[in-house]
Amino acid sequence: MKRSVINQSISWAIDCCKRKHVQLPDFAYWTPQEWEDRKDQTEFMRKVAMGWDVTDYNSNDFDHIGCVLFTLRNGEPFKPDTGRVYCEKFLIMKAGQLLPCHFHYFKSEDIINRAGGTLRVYLWNSTPEFDGYQKDLKGDVHVRIDGIPVTVPAGGYVDIKPGNSIYITPFLYHSFKAVEEDGDLVVGEVSRCNDDRNDNHFNPYIDFQKIEEDEAPKYQLCGGYDQ
């Protein structure tokens, strides 16, 4: 993914949050130089990867497959039962944009439509480890929408309107889409500690590529604090 696309995408996400009246914390606006100047103050923030992330999931088609993410708070993934044991994120999606199918080994999460359009969530169970954690293409999926039990067929979906949420458990495949005709979307995530490097299982597998540095970074990515 090109650095220029990353810069443009975060600028767009900041504007989207303003349009949707979603407030970001001060550190969302820090430049890479400000992060460097505050290095002694931000050791914990860097350790738990707070801040911006952007990916097109190696699609080279960010407007249709991708997401801008912002981690507001997180605990230490290797100390999941002490200290801050939870994470909160924003997922900021363009109308029509898709976040590919994946599950988490450890993390359970509430996915909340904070503002904007309609979040469509596609769902599948996964098969056991000995079967390679494939998508179960036959079994019904049982989830809770704001605590209310809902059943959908394999590969079926639920639409989450603003203010509503879905609870997703480990090993449950899910894919998100911002329904195009309903506009841009700010999604909230409240979960157990987040560890994007080790806790995401994509199906099909995604090989995340290095950034193509075609211009200087305007924002610090949460994966780049130690670079």
BELMO-V727927 format. One line per field, one symbol per residue. burial: + if it has 24 or more other C-alpha atoms within 12 Angstrom, else -. A space follows every 50 residues. Layout:
burial=???
This chain:
burial=+++-+++-++-+++-++------+--+++--+--+---------++++++ ++++++++---++++++++++++++++--------+++++++++++++++ ++++++++++++++++++++++++++------++++----+++-+----- -+-+++++++++-++++++++++++++++---++++++++++++++---+ +++-------+-----+++++++-+--
